[in-house]
Amino acid sequence: MRRILSILLAFFCILSARAGHVSGTIRDTKGNLLPFASIVVKGSSKGVVANAQGKYSIFLEPGNYTLVCQYVGYKSEQKTITVSNDDLTLDFTLAIQELTMEEVVIRRGDDPAIEIMKQTIKKRSYYNNQVDSFSVDVYIKGLLRTKRIPDRFLGQKIDKSDMEKQGFDSLGAGILFLSESQTKVSFTKPNKVKSEVISVRQSGGGYGIAFPFFH
């Protein structure tokens, strides 16, 4: 086991001897440290992340490199260096990324959707004659919400003793009634209409309140 560790240690020593050590500190233009900024060797997948004190360290084989420093909210900075077997100190100073927008002028005018609907309504008879039959899926959702439960509703006294179990808070705010339905509607000329209810779900209607539901 000791022999294997000795071989590995010698191997790493050989690699370190052939590589140059590049290190430095990353700050902003006011001198504040930028912790965990990233340093990437341009054109490769090699890189490191600075520590909590904004310091980084990387080993590179002798040669020419371009290091790119990046930090969220700041402009990236890149520097070209020549690495040898000697240690090299390379600091970065990043400026805040300022985003500017062109002037936006808001003018009050007619809603273009209104004009589209007007033109559609004008051609209603034309569209009605384009097909002899069609079918559609219709989804309807009804919701009745309250900010505060009254003492009476439609002449009926409301029992508030069990509001929390019904999903209301201490002031009586919550959903009184919820209904959802899915229906398939078919039409055939001249006036044959068929409606098929696929599913219906209702909840609420507590406190002595009854809500009618129509199809």
ZATI-219166 format. One record per residue: residue number from 1; residue in one letter; x, y, z of N, C-alpha, C in turn; chain. Coordinates in steps of 0.02 Angstrom, whole numbers, always signed. Layout:
<kolmis>
+------+------+--------+--------+--------+--------+--------+--------+--------+--------+--------+-------+
| resi | resn |   n.px |   n.py |   n.pz |  ca.px |  ca.py |  ca.pz |   c.px |   c.py |   c.pz | chain |
+------+------+--------+--------+--------+--------+--------+--------+--------+--------+--------+-------+
|  NUM |    a |      X |      Y |      Z |      X |      Y |      Z |      X |      Y |      Z |     A |
...
+------+------+--------+--------+--------+--------+--------+--------+--------+--------+--------+-------+
</kolmis>
This chain:
<kolmis>
+------+------+--------+--------+--------+--------+--------+--------+--------+--------+--------+-------+
| resi | resn |   n.px |   n.py |   n.pz |  ca.px |  ca.py |  ca.pz |   c.px |   c.py |   c.pz | chain |
+------+------+--------+--------+--------+--------+--------+--------+--------+--------+--------+-------+
|    1 |    m |    +42 |    -60 |     +0 |     +0 |     +0 |     +0 |    +44 |    +63 |     +0 |     A |
|    2 |    r |    +98 |    +60 |    +41 |   +142 |   +118 |    +43 |   +177 |   +129 |    -24 |     A |
|    3 |    r |   +193 |    +73 |    -57 |   +226 |    +78 |   -122 |   +180 |   +112 |   -173 |     A |
|    4 |    i |   +114 |    +95 |   -172 |    +67 |   +126 |   -219 |    +61 |   +201 |   -205 |     A |
|    5 |    l |    +57 |   +219 |   -141 |    +52 |   +290 |   -124 |   +114 |   +328 |   -146 |     A |
|    6 |    s |   +172 |   +296 |   -139 |   +234 |   +329 |   -159 |   +236 |   +340 |   -234 |     A |
|    7 |    i |   +211 |   +290 |   -272 |   +210 |   +297 |   -346 |   +163 |   +354 |   -366 |     A |
|    8 |    l |   +103 |   +357 |   -335 |    +56 |   +410 |   -351 |    +84 |   +478 |   -334 |     A |
|    9 |    l |   +117 |   +484 |   -276 |   +146 |   +548 |   -256 |   +199 |   +570 |   -305 |     A |
|   10 |    a |   +241 |   +522 |   -328 |   +292 |   +538 |   -376 |   +262 |   +560 |   -443 |     A |
|   11 |    f |   +206 |   +527 |   -461 |   +173 |   +544 |   -525 |   +147 |   +616 |   -523 |     A |
|   12 |    f |   +115 |   +635 |   -468 |    +89 |   +703 |   -463 |   +145 |   +754 |   -459 |     A |
|   13 |    c |   +199 |   +736 |   -429 |   +256 |   +781 |   -426 |   +284 |   +795 |   -496 |     A |
|   14 |    i |   +287 |   +742 |   -537 |   +311 |   +749 |   -605 |   +265 |   +796 |   -645 |     A |
|   15 |    l |   +198 |   +786 |   -636 |   +151 |   +828 |   -671 |   +157 |   +901 |   -649 |     A |
|   16 |    s |   +166 |   +912 |   -584 |   +173 |   +980 |   -558 |   +236 |  +1013 |   -583 |     A |
|   17 |    a |   +289 |   +973 |   -591 |   +352 |  +1001 |   -615 |   +347 |  +1024 |   -687 |     A |
|   18 |    r |   +304 |   +991 |   -727 |   +296 |  +1009 |   -797 |   +244 |  +1063 |   -808 |     A |
|   19 |    a |   +207 |  +1082 |   -755 |   +153 |  +1131 |   -763 |   +170 |  +1196 |   -728 |     A |
|   20 |    g |   +142 |  +1251 |   -755 |   +150 |  +1316 |   -723 |    +92 |  +1330 |   -678 |     A |
|   21 |    h |   +105 |  +1364 |   -622 |    +54 |  +1379 |   -573 |    +30 |  +1451 |   -583 |     A |
|   22 |    v |    -35 |  +1459 |   -599 |    -65 |  +1525 |   -608 |   -115 |  +1536 |   -552 |     A |
|   23 |    s |   -110 |  +1591 |   -518 |   -156 |  +1606 |   -463 |   -169 |  +1681 |   -460 |     A |
|   24 |    g |   -222 |  +1699 |   -423 |   -238 |  +1770 |   -417 |   -300 |  +1781 |   -376 |     A |
|   25 |    t |   -321 |  +1844 |   -374 |   -380 |  +1864 |   -335 |   -428 |  +1901 |   -381 |     A |
|   26 |    i |   -492 |  +1891 |   -370 |   -544 |  +1922 |   -412 |   -583 |  +1972 |   -370 |     A |
|   27 |    r |   -586 |  +2034 |   -394 |   -622 |  +2087 |   -359 |   -665 |  +2126 |   -408 |     A |
|   28 |    d |   -709 |  +2169 |   -381 |   -746 |  +2215 |   -424 |   -708 |  +2281 |   -426 |     A |
|   29 |    t |   -736 |  +2330 |   -462 |   -701 |  +2394 |   -472 |   -695 |  +2435 |   -407 |     A |
|   30 |    k |   -733 |  +2416 |   -356 |   -729 |  +2450 |   -291 |   -683 |  +2414 |   -242 |     A |
|   31 |    g |   -653 |  +2360 |   -265 |   -607 |  +2324 |   -222 |   -638 |  +2268 |   -181 |     A |
|   32 |    n |   -703 |  +2256 |   -191 |   -738 |  +2203 |   -154 |   -721 |  +2135 |   -185 |     A |
|   33 |    l |   -709 |  +2086 |   -142 |   -695 |  +2019 |   -165 |   -757 |  +1988 |   -198 |     A |
|   34 |    l |   -746 |  +1948 |   -249 |   -800 |  +1913 |   -284 |   -792 |  +1838 |   -273 |     A |
|   35 |    p |   -822 |  +1812 |   -220 |   -814 |  +1740 |   -205 |   -847 |  +1695 |   -256 |     A |
|   36 |    f |   -816 |  +1639 |   -269 |   -843 |  +1587 |   -312 |   -852 |  +1609 |   -385 |     A |
|   37 |    a |   -813 |  +1659 |   -406 |   -811 |  +1676 |   -477 |   -778 |  +1619 |   -515 |     A |
|   38 |    s |   -791 |  +1615 |   -579 |   -764 |  +1559 |   -619 |   -709 |  +1583 |   -666 |     A |
|   39 |    i |   -659 |  +1540 |   -673 |   -603 |  +1553 |   -719 |   -603 |  +1496 |   -770 |     A |
|   40 |    v |   -607 |  +1513 |   -833 |   -609 |  +1462 |   -886 |   -552 |  +1474 |   -935 |     A |
|   41 |    v |   -520 |  +1420 |   -957 |   -470 |  +1425 |  -1009 |   -506 |  +1426 |  -1076 |     A |
|   42 |    k |   -503 |  +1481 |  -1111 |   -540 |  +1490 |  -1173 |   -521 |  +1437 |  -1225 |     A |
|   43 |    g |   -572 |  +1409 |  -1256 |   -561 |  +1358 |  -1307 |   -551 |  +1289 |  -1279 |     A |
|   44 |    s |   -563 |  +1280 |  -1214 |   -556 |  +1214 |  -1184 |   -610 |  +1206 |  -1131 |     A |
|   45 |    s |   -612 |  +1146 |  -1102 |   -661 |  +1132 |  -1049 |   -630 |  +1138 |   -980 |     A |
|   46 |    k |   -569 |  +1163 |   -976 |   -533 |  +1168 |   -913 |   -549 |  +1233 |   -879 |     A |
|   47 |    g |   -557 |  +1231 |   -813 |   -571 |  +1291 |   -775 |   -573 |  +1276 |   -701 |     A |
|   48 |    v |   -578 |  +1329 |   -661 |   -582 |  +1324 |   -589 |   -631 |  +1375 |   -562 |     A |
|   49 |    v |   -649 |  +1367 |   -499 |   -693 |  +1414 |   -464 |   -656 |  +1444 |   -405 |     A |
|   50 |    a |   -660 |  +1509 |   -398 |   -627 |  +1542 |   -342 |   -658 |  +1521 |   -276 |     A |
|   51 |    n |   -620 |  +1529 |   -222 |   -646 |  +1511 |   -156 |   -686 |  +1568 |   -126 |     A |
|   52 |    a |   -704 |  +1562 |    -62 |   -745 |  +1613 |    -30 |   -710 |  +1680 |    -23 |     A |
|   53 |    q |   -643 |  +1680 |    -28 |   -605 |  +1743 |    -24 |   -588 |  +1771 |    -94 |     A |
|   54 |    g |   -619 |  +1742 |   -146 |   -607 |  +1767 |   -213 |   -540 |  +1748 |   -242 |     A |
|   55 |    k |   -507 |  +1698 |   -214 |   -441 |  +1677 |   -238 |   -448 |  +1612 |   -279 |     A |
|   56 |    y |   -408 |  +1607 |   -332 |   -410 |  +1547 |   -374 |   -339 |  +1522 |   -386 |     A |
|   57 |    s |   -334 |  +1460 |   -410 |   -269 |  +1430 |   -425 |   -280 |  +1377 |   -478 |     A |
|   58 |    i |   -236 |  +1377 |   -529 |   -242 |  +1328 |   -583 |   -173 |  +1310 |   -609 |     A |
|   59 |    f |   -162 |  +1248 |   -627 |    -99 |  +1224 |   -656 |   -108 |  +1214 |   -731 |     A |
|   60 |    l |    -62 |  +1243 |   -770 |    -64 |  +1237 |   -843 |     +5 |  +1219 |   -870 |     A |
|   61 |    e |     +6 |  +1179 |   -922 |    +70 |  +1163 |   -954 |    +97 |  +1226 |   -989 |     A |
|   62 |    p |   +161 |  +1231 |   -996 |   +191 |  +1290 |  -1029 |   +159 |  +1303 |  -1097 |     A |
|   63 |    g |   +144 |  +1366 |  -1111 |   +113 |  +1386 |  -1174 |    +74 |  +1450 |  -1166 |     A |
|   64 |    n |    +39 |  +1469 |  -1219 |     -1 |  +1530 |  -1220 |    -74 |  +1513 |  -1208 |     A |
|   65 |    y |   -107 |  +1551 |  -1164 |   -177 |  +1539 |  -1147 |   -214 |  +1605 |  -1140 |     A |
|   66 |    t |   -280 |  +1600 |  -1148 |   -324 |  +1656 |  -1133 |   -371 |  +1634 |  -1078 |     A |
|   67 |    l |   -368 |  +1668 |  -1021 |   -411 |  +1652 |   -964 |   -470 |  +1700 |   -963 |     A |
|   68 |    v |   -529 |  +1673 |   -954 |   -590 |  +1712 |   -952 |   -619 |  +1708 |   -881 |     A |
|   69 |    c |   -630 |  +1766 |   -851 |   -658 |  +1770 |   -783 |   -730 |  +1793 |   -788 |     A |
|   70 |    q |   -776 |  +1757 |   -754 |   -848 |  +1772 |   -757 |   -878 |  +1772 |   -688 |     A |
|   71 |    y |   -927 |  +1816 |   -679 |   -964 |  +1820 |   -616 |  -1033 |  +1849 |   -631 |     A |
|   72 |    v |  -1084 |  +1819 |   -601 |  -1153 |  +1840 |   -616 |  -1163 |  +1914 |   -599 |     A |
|   73 |    g |  -1190 |  +1951 |   -647 |  -1204 |  +2022 |   -637 |  -1147 |  +2067 |   -656 |     A |
|   74 |    y |  -1090 |  +2038 |   -679 |  -1032 |  +2077 |   -697 |  -1010 |  +2060 |   -768 |     A |
|   75 |    k |   -975 |  +2108 |   -799 |   -948 |  +2096 |   -866 |   -889 |  +2047 |   -860 |     A |
|   76 |    s |   -887 |  +2000 |   -906 |   -831 |  +1953 |   -906 |   -767 |  +1988 |   -929 |     A |
|   77 |    e |   -711 |  +1964 |   -906 |   -646 |  +1992 |   -924 |   -600 |  +1935 |   -945 |     A |
|   78 |    q |   -562 |  +1945 |   -998 |   -515 |  +1894 |  -1021 |   -445 |  +1923 |  -1029 |     A |
|   79 |    k |   -396 |  +1882 |  -1013 |   -326 |  +1903 |  -1017 |   -285 |  +1847 |  -1049 |     A |
|   80 |    t |   -238 |  +1866 |  -1091 |   -194 |  +1818 |  -1124 |   -128 |  +1816 |  -1088 |     A |
|   81 |    i |   -105 |  +1756 |  -1073 |    -43 |  +1747 |  -1034 |     +1 |  +1695 |  -1067 |     A |
|   82 |    t |    +65 |  +1698 |  -1049 |   +114 |  +1647 |  -1069 |   +136 |  +1610 |  -1007 |     A |
|   83 |    v |   +123 |  +1546 |  -1005 |   +138 |  +1505 |   -947 |   +205 |  +1470 |   -957 |     A |
|   84 |    s |   +246 |  +1474 |   -905 |   +310 |  +1437 |   -904 |   +310 |  +1393 |   -841 |     A |
|   85 |    n |   +368 |  +1370 |   -822 |   +372 |  +1329 |   -762 |   +372 |  +1371 |   -698 |     A |
|   86 |    d |   +375 |  +1437 |   -705 |   +375 |  +1482 |   -647 |   +303 |  +1499 |   -628 |     A |
|   87 |    d |   +294 |  +1517 |   -564 |   +228 |  +1539 |   -541 |   +210 |  +1606 |   -572 |     A |
|   88 |    l |   +145 |  +1614 |   -585 |   +121 |  +1675 |   -616 |    +60 |  +1700 |   -577 |     A |
|   89 |    t |    +60 |  +1764 |   -560 |     +4 |  +1795 |   -525 |    -38 |  +1835 |   -575 |     A |
|   90 |    l |   -103 |  +1820 |   -579 |   -147 |  +1854 |   -626 |   -212 |  +1872 |   -591 |     A |
|   91 |    d |   -221 |  +1936 |   -576 |   -282 |  +1959 |   -542 |   -332 |  +1984 |   -593 |     A |
|   92 |    f |   -397 |  +1982 |   -574 |   -450 |  +2007 |   -617 |   -491 |  +2059 |   -579 |     A |
|   93 |    t |   -513 |  +2110 |   -616 |   -557 |  +2162 |   -589 |   -617 |  +2168 |   -634 |     A |
|   94 |    l |   -676 |  +2150 |   -610 |   -736 |  +2148 |   -650 |   -780 |  +2208 |   -637 |     A |
|   95 |    a |   -810 |  +2234 |   -690 |   -856 |  +2291 |   -685 |   -928 |  +2265 |   -686 |     A |
|   96 |    i |   -972 |  +2302 |   -653 |  -1043 |  +2283 |   -651 |  -1072 |  +2287 |   -721 |     A |
|   97 |    q |  -1112 |  +2237 |   -738 |  -1146 |  +2235 |   -804 |  -1205 |  +2282 |   -802 |     A |
|   98 |    e |  -1202 |  +2335 |   -840 |  -1257 |  +2384 |   -843 |  -1298 |  +2372 |   -906 |     A |
|   99 |    l |  -1363 |  +2365 |   -896 |  -1408 |  +2353 |   -952 |  -1449 |  +2416 |   -964 |     A |
|  100 |    t |  -1450 |  +2438 |  -1025 |  -1489 |  +2498 |  -1043 |  -1541 |  +2479 |  -1095 |     A |
|  101 |    m |  -1600 |  +2507 |  -1087 |  -1655 |  +2495 |  -1134 |  -1670 |  +2558 |  -1173 |     A |
|  102 |    e |  -1689 |  +2547 |  -1235 |  -1710 |  +2604 |  -1275 |  -1776 |  +2632 |  -1249 |     A |
|  103 |    e |  -1787 |  +2695 |  -1263 |  -1847 |  +2728 |  -1239 |  -1910 |  +2694 |  -1268 |     A |
|  104 |    v |  -1958 |  +2683 |  -1225 |  -2021 |  +2652 |  -1245 |  -2076 |  +2704 |  -1237 |     A |
|  105 |    v |  -2112 |  +2717 |  -1291 |  -2166 |  +2766 |  -1289 |  -2232 |  +2728 |  -1291 |     A |
|  106 |    i |  -2274 |  +2739 |  -1241 |  -2339 |  +2706 |  -1237 |  -2393 |  +2757 |  -1257 |     A |
|  107 |    r |  -2428 |  +2741 |  -1309 |  -2481 |  +2785 |  -1333 |  -2548 |  +2752 |  -1322 |     A |
|  108 |    r |  -2595 |  +2792 |  -1299 |  -2662 |  +2766 |  -1286 |  -2700 |  +2764 |  -1352 |     A |
|  109 |    g |  -2731 |  +2708 |  -1364 |  -2770 |  +2700 |  -1426 |  -2819 |  +2643 |  -1419 |     A |
|  110 |    d |  -2852 |  +2627 |  -1475 |  -2901 |  +2574 |  -1475 |  -2867 |  +2506 |  -1468 |     A |
|  111 |    d |  -2900 |  +2461 |  -1433 |  -2875 |  +2393 |  -1426 |  -2884 |  +2358 |  -1493 |     A |
|  112 |    p |  -2830 |  +2333 |  -1525 |  -2837 |  +2301 |  -1590 |  -2881 |  +2239 |  -1588 |     A |
|  113 |    a |  -2887 |  +2208 |  -1529 |  -2929 |  +2148 |  -1524 |  -3002 |  +2165 |  -1535 |     A |
|  114 |    i |  -3022 |  +2226 |  -1515 |  -3092 |  +2246 |  -1523 |  -3110 |  +2249 |  -1597 |     A |
|  115 |    e |  -3065 |  +2277 |  -1638 |  -3078 |  +2282 |  -1710 |  -3081 |  +2213 |  -1741 |     A |
|  116 |    i |  -3039 |  +2166 |  -1718 |  -3041 |  +2098 |  -1744 |  -3108 |  +2066 |  -1729 |     A |
|  117 |    m |  -3134 |  +2075 |  -1668 |  -3198 |  +2046 |  -1649 |  -3255 |  +2077 |  -1690 |     A |
|  118 |    k |  -3250 |  +2142 |  -1704 |  -3302 |  +2175 |  -1744 |  -3305 |  +2144 |  -1814 |     A |
|  119 |    q |  -3247 |  +2134 |  -1844 |  -3245 |  +2105 |  -1911 |  -3270 |  +2033 |  -1911 |     A |
|  120 |    t |  -3254 |  +1996 |  -1857 |  -3278 |  +1927 |  -1852 |  -3353 |  +1924 |  -1847 |     A |
|  121 |    i |  -3382 |  +1968 |  -1807 |  -3455 |  +1970 |  -1798 |  -3489 |  +1987 |  -1864 |     A |
|  122 |    k |  -3460 |  +2032 |  -1903 |  -3489 |  +2050 |  -1968 |  -3493 |  +1990 |  -2015 |     A |
|  123 |    k |  -3446 |  +1945 |  -2009 |  -3443 |  +1887 |  -2054 |  -3473 |  +1825 |  -2021 |     A |
|  124 |    r |  -3515 |  +1835 |  -1971 |  -3543 |  +1778 |  -1935 |  -3584 |  +1732 |  -1982 |     A |
|  125 |    s |  -3626 |  +1762 |  -2022 |  -3667 |  +1721 |  -2068 |  -3624 |  +1684 |  -2118 |     A |
|  126 |    y |  -3570 |  +1716 |  -2139 |  -3525 |  +1683 |  -2187 |  -3492 |  +1622 |  -2156 |     A |
|  127 |    y |  -3467 |  +1630 |  -2095 |  -3434 |  +1573 |  -2061 |  -3483 |  +1517 |  -2046 |     A |
|  128 |    n |  -3545 |  +1535 |  -2029 |  -3596 |  +1484 |  -2013 |  -3611 |  +1439 |  -2072 |     A |
|  129 |    n |  -3600 |  +1462 |  -2131 |  -3615 |  +1423 |  -2191 |  -3555 |  +1384 |  -2218 |     A |
|  130 |    q |  -3500 |  +1387 |  -2183 |  -3440 |  +1353 |  -2208 |  -3441 |  +1278 |  -2195 |     A |
|  131 |    v |  -3477 |  +1256 |  -2143 |  -3479 |  +1185 |  -2127 |  -3551 |  +1164 |  -2115 |     A |
|  132 |    d |  -3565 |  +1100 |  -2128 |  -3632 |  +1074 |  -2116 |  -3640 |  +1047 |  -2045 |     A |
|  133 |    s |  -3584 |  +1028 |  -2014 |  -3587 |  +1002 |  -1946 |  -3519 |  +1011 |  -1912 |     A |
|  134 |    f |  -3520 |  +1012 |  -1847 |  -3458 |  +1016 |  -1809 |  -3471 |   +993 |  -1737 |     A |
|  135 |    s |  -3418 |   +978 |  -1700 |  -3423 |   +960 |  -1630 |  -3366 |   +993 |  -1592 |     A |
|  136 |    v |  -3380 |  +1013 |  -1531 |  -3330 |  +1047 |  -1490 |  -3332 |  +1019 |  -1419 |     A |
|  137 |    d |  -3277 |  +1024 |  -1384 |  -3273 |  +1007 |  -1313 |  -3278 |  +1072 |  -1273 |     A |
|  138 |    v |  -3324 |  +1074 |  -1226 |  -3336 |  +1135 |  -1187 |  -3318 |  +1122 |  -1114 |     A |
|  139 |    y |  -3275 |  +1165 |  -1087 |  -3257 |  +1162 |  -1016 |  -3283 |  +1224 |   -982 |     A |
|  140 |    i |  -3321 |  +1216 |   -928 |  -3350 |  +1272 |   -891 |  -3329 |  +1266 |   -818 |     A |
|  141 |    k |  -3306 |  +1322 |   -791 |  -3286 |  +1323 |   -720 |  -3321 |  +1382 |   -686 |     A |
|  142 |    g |  -3354 |  +1368 |   -631 |  -3388 |  +1420 |   -592 |  -3358 |  +1422 |   -523 |     A |
|  143 |    l |  -3343 |  +1483 |   -498 |  -3311 |  +1491 |   -433 |  -3343 |  +1548 |   -395 |     A |
|  144 |    l |  -3361 |  +1534 |   -333 |  -3390 |  +1585 |   -290 |  -3346 |  +1590 |   -228 |     A |
|  145 |    r |  -3312 |  +1648 |   -220 |  -3265 |  +1658 |   -166 |  -3289 |  +1714 |   -119 |     A |
|  146 |    t |  -3272 |  +1709 |    -56 |  -3292 |  +1760 |     -8 |  -3232 |  +1783 |    +32 |     A |
|  147 |    k |  -3231 |  +1848 |    +49 |  -3178 |  +1875 |    +92 |  -3198 |  +1872 |   +166 |     A |
|  148 |    r |  -3263 |  +1866 |   +178 |  -3287 |  +1862 |   +247 |  -3356 |  +1830 |   +247 |     A |
|  149 |    i |  -3367 |  +1780 |   +289 |  -3431 |  +1747 |   +293 |  -3481 |  +1792 |   +330 |     A |
|  150 |    p |  -3537 |  +1809 |   +300 |  -3587 |  +1850 |   +335 |  -3626 |  +1807 |   +385 |     A |
|  151 |    d |  -3665 |  +1840 |   +427 |  -3706 |  +1803 |   +475 |  -3765 |  +1770 |   +440 |     A |
|  152 |    r |  -3790 |  +1801 |   +388 |  -3846 |  +1773 |   +350 |  -3833 |  +1780 |   +276 |     A |
|  153 |    f |  -3861 |  +1734 |   +238 |  -3855 |  +1736 |   +165 |  -3921 |  +1714 |   +135 |     A |
|  154 |    l |  -3950 |  +1758 |    +94 |  -4015 |  +1745 |    +63 |  -4068 |  +1726 |   +116 |     A |
|  155 |    g |  -4063 |  +1760 |   +172 |  -4113 |  +1749 |   +224 |  -4099 |  +1689 |   +268 |     A |
|  156 |    q |  -4045 |  +1651 |   +253 |  -4029 |  +1591 |   +292 |  -3972 |  +1606 |   +341 |     A |
|  157 |    k |  -3979 |  +1583 |   +403 |  -3928 |  +1593 |   +453 |  -3870 |  +1544 |   +440 |     A |
|  158 |    i |  -3809 |  +1569 |   +445 |  -3750 |  +1529 |   +430 |  -3716 |  +1508 |   +495 |     A |
|  159 |    d |  -3704 |  +1443 |   +500 |  -3670 |  +1415 |   +558 |  -3594 |  +1420 |   +547 |     A |
|  160 |    k |  -3559 |  +1461 |   +588 |  -3488 |  +1472 |   +580 |  -3445 |  +1430 |   +628 |     A |
|  161 |    s |  -3475 |  +1384 |   +663 |  -3439 |  +1347 |   +714 |  -3388 |  +1298 |   +685 |     A |
|  162 |    d |  -3392 |  +1283 |   +621 |  -3348 |  +1232 |   +592 |  -3315 |  +1257 |   +529 |     A |
|  163 |    m |  -3293 |  +1322 |   +530 |  -3267 |  +1352 |   +469 |  -3201 |  +1322 |   +447 |     A |
|  164 |    e |  -3155 |  +1308 |   +493 |  -3089 |  +1283 |   +474 |  -3093 |  +1217 |   +437 |     A |
|  165 |    k |  -3138 |  +1172 |   +459 |  -3146 |  +1109 |   +425 |  -3175 |  +1117 |   +355 |     A |
|  166 |    q |  -3209 |  +1172 |   +344 |  -3238 |  +1186 |   +278 |  -3188 |  +1222 |   +232 |     A |
|  167 |    g |  -3128 |  +1237 |   +258 |  -3077 |  +1269 |   +216 |  -3076 |  +1344 |   +221 |     A |
|  168 |    f |  -3106 |  +1374 |   +272 |  -3106 |  +1446 |   +281 |  -3059 |  +1465 |   +337 |     A |
|  169 |    d |  -3033 |  +1528 |   +334 |  -2991 |  +1551 |   +389 |  -3033 |  +1580 |   +444 |     A |
|  170 |    s |  -3001 |  +1611 |   +494 |  -3037 |  +1635 |   +553 |  -3086 |  +1691 |   +536 |     A |
|  171 |    l |  -3074 |  +1727 |   +481 |  -3119 |  +1781 |   +460 |  -3174 |  +1756 |   +414 |     A |
|  172 |    g |  -3169 |  +1694 |   +394 |  -3220 |  +1667 |   +349 |  -3203 |  +1677 |   +276 |     A |
|  173 |    a |  -3139 |  +1690 |   +260 |  -3119 |  +1698 |   +190 |  -3105 |  +1629 |   +160 |     A |
|  174 |    g |  -3130 |  +1617 |   +100 |  -3118 |  +1554 |    +66 |  -3165 |  +1545 |     +8 |     A |
|  175 |    i |  -3168 |  +1484 |    -19 |  -3210 |  +1468 |    -77 |  -3276 |  +1439 |    -52 |     A |
|  176 |    l |  -3330 |  +1473 |    -71 |  -3396 |  +1449 |    -52 |  -3419 |  +1392 |    -96 |     A |
|  177 |    f |  -3406 |  +1398 |   -161 |  -3433 |  +1349 |   -207 |  -3388 |  +1345 |   -269 |     A |
|  178 |    l |  -3377 |  +1284 |   -293 |  -3337 |  +1272 |   -353 |  -3369 |  +1218 |   -394 |     A |
|  179 |    s |  -3378 |  +1231 |   -458 |  -3406 |  +1181 |   -502 |  -3367 |  +1180 |   -568 |     A |
|  180 |    e |  -3357 |  +1120 |   -595 |  -3322 |  +1111 |   -658 |  -3360 |  +1059 |   -699 |     A |
|  181 |    s |  -3365 |  +1071 |   -763 |  -3399 |  +1023 |   -806 |  -3365 |  +1020 |   -874 |     A |
|  182 |    q |  -3367 |   +960 |   -904 |  -3341 |   +950 |   -971 |  -3396 |   +920 |  -1014 |     A |
|  183 |    t |  -3412 |   +953 |  -1068 |  -3469 |   +933 |  -1110 |  -3448 |   +931 |  -1183 |     A |
|  184 |    k |  -3473 |   +883 |  -1220 |  -3462 |   +879 |  -1292 |  -3526 |   +902 |  -1327 |     A |
|  185 |    v |  -3520 |   +954 |  -1367 |  -3577 |   +983 |  -1402 |  -3569 |   +972 |  -1477 |     A |
|  186 |    s |  -3621 |   +944 |  -1509 |  -3620 |   +932 |  -1581 |  -3677 |   +970 |  -1615 |     A |
|  187 |    f |  -3662 |   +996 |  -1675 |  -3712 |  +1034 |  -1712 |  -3716 |  +1008 |  -1784 |     A |
|  188 |    t |  -3777 |  +1000 |  -1808 |  -3789 |   +979 |  -1877 |  -3844 |  +1023 |  -1906 |     A |
|  189 |    k |  -3831 |  +1047 |  -1967 |  -3882 |  +1090 |  -1999 |  -3947 |  +1052 |  -2008 |     A |
|  190 |    p |  -4004 |  +1087 |  -2003 |  -4009 |  +1160 |  -1995 |  -4006 |  +1182 |  -1922 |     A |
|  191 |    n |  -4033 |  +1142 |  -1875 |  -4034 |  +1166 |  -1806 |  -4033 |  +1108 |  -1756 |     A |
|  192 |    k |  -3997 |  +1055 |  -1773 |  -3994 |   +998 |  -1728 |  -3933 |  +1006 |  -1683 |     A |
|  193 |    v |  -3946 |  +1009 |  -1618 |  -3893 |  +1018 |  -1568 |  -3896 |   +960 |  -1518 |     A |
|  194 |    k |  -3838 |   +929 |  -1507 |  -3834 |   +874 |  -1459 |  -3781 |   +891 |  -1407 |     A |
|  195 |    s |  -3800 |   +884 |  -1343 |  -3756 |   +899 |  -1288 |  -3746 |   +837 |  -1245 |     A |
|  196 |    e |  -3682 |   +817 |  -1235 |  -3667 |   +758 |  -1195 |  -3619 |   +778 |  -1139 |     A |
|  197 |    v |  -3642 |   +771 |  -1077 |  -3601 |   +788 |  -1019 |  -3551 |   +731 |  -1006 |     A |
|  198 |    i |  -3486 |   +747 |  -1009 |  -3434 |   +697 |   -998 |  -3420 |   +690 |   -923 |     A |
|  199 |    s |  -3412 |   +745 |   -889 |  -3397 |   +742 |   -817 |  -3420 |   +806 |   -783 |     A |
|  200 |    v |  -3437 |   +799 |   -719 |  -3458 |   +856 |   -678 |  -3427 |   +848 |   -609 |     A |
|  201 |    r |  -3399 |   +902 |   -584 |  -3372 |   +901 |   -516 |  -3395 |   +963 |   -479 |     A |
|  202 |    q |  -3421 |   +954 |   -418 |  -3445 |  +1009 |   -378 |  -3418 |  +1002 |   -307 |     A |
|  203 |    s |  -3402 |  +1059 |   -276 |  -3382 |  +1059 |   -207 |  -3405 |  +1125 |   -176 |     A |
|  204 |    g |  -3411 |  +1126 |   -110 |  -3436 |  +1185 |    -76 |  -3510 |  +1182 |    -66 |     A |
|  205 |    g |  -3539 |  +1241 |    -57 |  -3611 |  +1244 |    -45 |  -3629 |  +1228 |    +27 |     A |
|  206 |    g |  -3579 |  +1237 |    +73 |  -3592 |  +1224 |   +143 |  -3628 |  +1281 |   +177 |     A |
|  207 |    y |  -3634 |  +1277 |   +243 |  -3666 |  +1328 |   +284 |  -3739 |  +1337 |   +266 |     A |
|  208 |    g |  -3770 |  +1284 |   +244 |  -3842 |  +1288 |   +229 |  -3857 |  +1323 |   +164 |     A |
|  209 |    i |  -3807 |  +1332 |   +121 |  -3817 |  +1366 |    +57 |  -3822 |  +1315 |     +3 |     A |
|  210 |    a |  -3874 |  +1318 |    -38 |  -3883 |  +1272 |    -94 |  -3874 |  +1310 |   -159 |     A |
|  211 |    f |  -3835 |  +1281 |   -206 |  -3822 |  +1313 |   -270 |  -3848 |  +1270 |   -326 |     A |
|  212 |    p |  -3890 |  +1296 |   -369 |  -3914 |  +1256 |   -426 |  -3860 |  +1250 |   -478 |     A |
|  213 |    f |  -3860 |  +1195 |   -516 |  -3813 |  +1185 |   -570 |  -3851 |  +1163 |   -632 |     A |
|  214 |    f |  -3839 |  +1198 |   -688 |  -3877 |  +1185 |   -748 |  -3831 |  +1159 |   -802 |     A |
|  215 |    h |  -3857 |  +1116 |   -846 |  -3821 |  +1092 |   -905 |  -3860 |  +1113 |   -967 |     A |
+------+------+--------+--------+--------+--------+--------+--------+--------+--------+--------+-------+
</kolmis>
